[in-house]
Amino acid sequence: MKHITDNSGAKEHNARHLLTVASLSPGEIRNLIRRAVKLKKHYRSGFPYRPAIGKILGLLFEKPSTRTRISFESAMFQLGGQVSFMSSRDLQLRRGEPLEDTARVLSRYLDCLVVRTFGQEVVETLAEWSDIPVINGLTNQHHPCQILSDVMTVMEHKGQDLGSLKIAWVGDGNNVAHSWIEAAGKLGFNLSLACPEGYEPDPDILARAREEAGGKITVVRSPEEALKDTDAVNVDVWASMGQEEEAGRRMEIFAPYQLNREMLGHAGAEAIVLHCLPAHRGEEITEDVLEGPRSVVWDQAENKMHIHRAVLEWAMRLDGVSAEERRQDEQ
């Protein structure tokens, strides 16, 4: 996506964007999760809740998606709104129209925009030039909505007191790991990441979160060390979208980081297993662990839809949030 570098014409606005976990306050994170839990219960009651009637959500995706796309579409439809799906190859962006122009035009047509793309600078530029909320549906650097649903899943299974929990990440220090690091910085839980040499998280993201978390975030080489006494274990694919040419080399480097039954034995006796999917069975996780009794990946996948409803409600300032929740949201 092309964009211009001179931002002297950018205008101020008060749209609520969600670009990174770090852009949220601890109160906002907890409020979004609380709200998602309430919306999940309401959804299962069968009664409609449609505060977004007349609203249109745009989905601008450069990367393919199953869960992020369908969960955002379902979330918006359940809120009573409509969805317009756009691929960058279908827009004038393909012919060089600047992001700044695209943002200002889409602001006249839509009420909210979810972007799934490669560079973090794309969502930041769109947010800077939009009058509507922009939500990061995934970039190479961050995946904030995924981690909100992941934390929600951990809290459902392990309790509300995150500060007493230890969570482990095993594998690549990628975009999902970055958002987990930022969540640990904001919420203060213990996070241990096991990454091979050369595949560690971004040092700047790590340093900022460590400063907030007070030393509760560690990066180690040994997955067994990271898993010790952990309450939840996260894994992800070894080669993300755009890294397909590295897949063969990554298979060799990450082989000792496979989450199998033996590896899981180093975690806490009641540790749960998370995977943001899609899963490559026999690579980063074995079939018996993914389908085993400690796996909560299907709850995790469902919770994306409920978090997305909460995020859309928050971003578009829809009705249904109590005054107390709004006060907490602003903390």
Summary of the structure (lengths in Angstrom):
residues: 331
radius of gyration: 19.5
end to end distance: 34.9
largest distance: 57.5
contacts: 1142
relative contact order: 0.16
helix: 48%
strand: 15%
